[in-house]
Amino acid sequence: MSSKPRIAILGGTGDLGSGLARCWAAAGYDVVIGSRSAEKAQDAAKQLGGGVRGDGNAEAAQAADIVVVAVPFASHESTLRDVKDAVQGKIVVDAVVPLVPPKVATVQLPKEGSAAQIAQALLGDGVRVVSAFHNVGATKLHSGDRANCDVLVFGDDKDARAAVIELANAVATRGIDGGVLANSAAAEALTSVLIGINRRYKVPGAGISITGLS
Ligand SMILES: NC(=O)c1ccc[n+]([C@@H]2O[C@H](COP(=O)([O-])OP(=O)(O)OC[C@H]3O[C@@H](n4cnc5c(N)ncnc54)[C@H](OP(=O)(O)O)[C@@H]3O)[C@@H](O)[C@H]2O)c1
């Protein structure tokens, strides 16, 4: 049996989720993408290939060791509520950025501090929420190579952060320990800055690289 965790991606039919699924499957992970419609997930999984499976969000979450949330901010809370029971005792990786259309290139963090803190409060202490992948443009994950950027990883549990850094290492240049979950606000805010940079410099996927590390 593989020692790699089984990964579920809620909203895995979307741009970010399907890109992560593609990269993790290529790296040898067992991946199931979730959707509000199991049939839609199965169709999307077939398109992705690489052994990726599809199911309803709750069923996918139930079957996985690590559950990634990749849905729009407007459906963040309802999606988390739907899987709350299924994710108890697990690591939930929140990639959701609290964008408020139409001004997505303007930082608009929620009053709770960050999407990640909303997730932790909603799911409770039985779930280790880690946040990551906010600054990885989905197009880079669909390029066929690992994304050429660093991934900041936040969470209040060091072991859970380490597990997600390993997942980030499989899809991007490297995962970097960003510290406690409250720090997720920095990466969530940075996404709006990167969206603005993409527009002003006419590029598809500006990203970040941390200097000074060996
Ligand atoms: N795209 C990027 O480059 C990128 C990069 C970093 C972070 N993010 C963040 O990652 C998250 C997903 O981004 P995305 O671009 O992949 O989004 P997306 O393609 O618009 O949506 C992802 C999936 O979310 C589900 N969804 C959409 N509306 C929903 C609703 N009202 N209720 C429940 N589920 C709904 C859909 O899945 P089903 O219809 O199959 O249920 C959809 O395929 C966002 O929070 C975004 O800010 C995105």
The ligand as an SDF file (V2000), in Angstrom:
LIG
                    3D

 48 52  0  0  0  0  0  0  0  0999 V2000
   -7.9580   29.7410  -10.2910 N   0  0  0  0  0  0  0  0  0  0  0  0
   -6.8060   30.0690   -9.7210 C   0  0  0  0  0  0  0  0  0  0  0  0
   -5.7950   30.3240  -10.4050 O   0  0  0  0  0  0  0  0  0  0  0  0
   -6.7050   30.1270   -8.2070 C   0  0  0  0  0  0  0  0  0  0  0  0
   -5.4430   30.2770   -7.6270 C   0  0  0  0  0  0  0  0  0  0  0  0
   -5.3280   30.3030   -6.2440 C   0  0  0  0  0  0  0  0  0  0  0  0
   -6.4700   30.2120   -5.4450 C   0  0  0  0  0  0  0  0  0  0  0  0
   -7.6890   30.1010   -6.0560 N   0  0  0  0  0  0  0  0  0  0  0  0
   -8.8750   29.9980   -5.2060 C   0  0  0  0  0  0  0  0  0  0  0  0
   -9.3330   28.6520   -5.2820 O   0  0  0  0  0  0  0  0  0  0  0  0
  -10.7480   28.6350   -5.2560 C   0  0  0  0  0  0  0  0  0  0  0  0
  -11.2440   27.9530   -6.5200 C   0  0  0  0  0  0  0  0  0  0  0  0
  -10.8740   28.7390   -7.6320 O   0  0  0  0  0  0  0  0  0  0  0  0
  -11.2480   28.2900   -9.1210 P   0  0  0  0  0  0  0  0  0  0  0  0
  -10.7090   29.3160  -10.0230 O   0  0  0  0  0  0  0  0  0  0  0  0
  -10.8480   26.8580   -9.3320 O   0  0  0  0  0  0  0  0  0  0  0  0
  -12.8430   28.4140   -9.0570 O   0  0  0  0  0  0  0  0  0  0  0  0
  -13.9550   27.9170  -10.0500 P   0  0  0  0  0  0  0  0  0  0  0  0
  -13.3310   27.1770  -11.1880 O   0  0  0  0  0  0  0  0  0  0  0  0
  -14.8270   29.0800  -10.3550 O   0  0  0  0  0  0  0  0  0  0  0  0
  -14.8240   26.9500   -9.1160 O   0  0  0  0  0  0  0  0  0  0  0  0
  -14.3220   25.7720   -8.5420 C   0  0  0  0  0  0  0  0  0  0  0  0
  -15.4800   24.8300   -8.2940 C   0  0  0  0  0  0  0  0  0  0  0  0
  -16.2740   25.2740   -7.2160 O   0  0  0  0  0  0  0  0  0  0  0  0
  -17.5700   24.7570   -7.3450 C   0  0  0  0  0  0  0  0  0  0  0  0
  -18.5740   25.8100   -7.1520 N   0  0  0  0  0  0  0  0  0  0  0  0
  -18.8000   26.8810   -7.9370 C   0  0  0  0  0  0  0  0  0  0  0  0
  -19.8350   27.5990   -7.4620 N   0  0  0  0  0  0  0  0  0  0  0  0
  -20.2630   26.9570   -6.3610 C   0  0  0  0  0  0  0  0  0  0  0  0
  -21.3180   27.1850   -5.4390 C   0  0  0  0  0  0  0  0  0  0  0  0
  -22.1290   28.2570   -5.5520 N   0  0  0  0  0  0  0  0  0  0  0  0
  -21.4820   26.3110   -4.4100 N   0  0  0  0  0  0  0  0  0  0  0  0
  -20.6720   25.2400   -4.2930 C   0  0  0  0  0  0  0  0  0  0  0  0
  -19.6530   24.9630   -5.1610 N   0  0  0  0  0  0  0  0  0  0  0  0
  -19.4670   25.8140   -6.1740 C   0  0  0  0  0  0  0  0  0  0  0  0
  -17.7080   24.2060   -8.7710 C   0  0  0  0  0  0  0  0  0  0  0  0
  -17.6960   22.7970   -8.6790 O   0  0  0  0  0  0  0  0  0  0  0  0
  -19.0220   21.8960   -8.9270 P   0  0  0  0  0  0  0  0  0  0  0  0
  -19.9470   22.6740   -9.8230 O   0  0  0  0  0  0  0  0  0  0  0  0
  -18.4420   20.7090   -9.5880 O   0  0  0  0  0  0  0  0  0  0  0  0
  -19.5700   21.6450   -7.5680 O   0  0  0  0  0  0  0  0  0  0  0  0
  -16.4560   24.7120   -9.4560 C   0  0  0  0  0  0  0  0  0  0  0  0
  -15.9680   23.8310  -10.4440 O   0  0  0  0  0  0  0  0  0  0  0  0
  -11.2190   30.0770   -5.1330 C   0  0  0  0  0  0  0  0  0  0  0  0
  -11.4580   30.3820   -3.7920 O   0  0  0  0  0  0  0  0  0  0  0  0
  -10.0290   30.8600   -5.6640 C   0  0  0  0  0  0  0  0  0  0  0  0
   -9.9560   32.1610   -5.1340 O   0  0  0  0  0  0  0  0  0  0  0  0
   -7.8300   30.0350   -7.4020 C   0  0  0  0  0  0  0  0  0  0  0  0
  1  2  1  0
  2  3  2  0
  2  4  1  0
  4  5  1  0
  4 48  2  0
  5  6  2  0
  6  7  1  0
  7  8  2  0
  8  9  1  0
  8 48  1  0
  9 10  1  0
  9 46  1  0
 10 11  1  0
 11 12  1  0
 11 44  1  0
 12 13  1  0
 13 14  1  0
 14 15  2  0
 14 16  1  0
 14 17  1  0
 17 18  1  0
 18 19  2  0
 18 20  1  0
 18 21  1  0
 21 22  1  0
 22 23  1  0
 23 24  1  0
 23 42  1  0
 24 25  1  0
 25 26  1  0
 25 36  1  0
 26 27  1  0
 26 35  1  0
 27 28  2  0
 28 29  1  0
 29 30  1  0
 29 35  2  0
 30 31  1  0
 30 32  2  0
 32 33  1  0
 33 34  2  0
 34 35  1  0
 36 37  1  0
 36 42  1  0
 37 38  1  0
 38 39  2  0
 38 40  1  0
 38 41  1  0
 42 43  1  0
 44 45  1  0
 44 46  1  0
 46 47  1  0
M  CHG  2   8   1  16  -1
M  END
$$$$
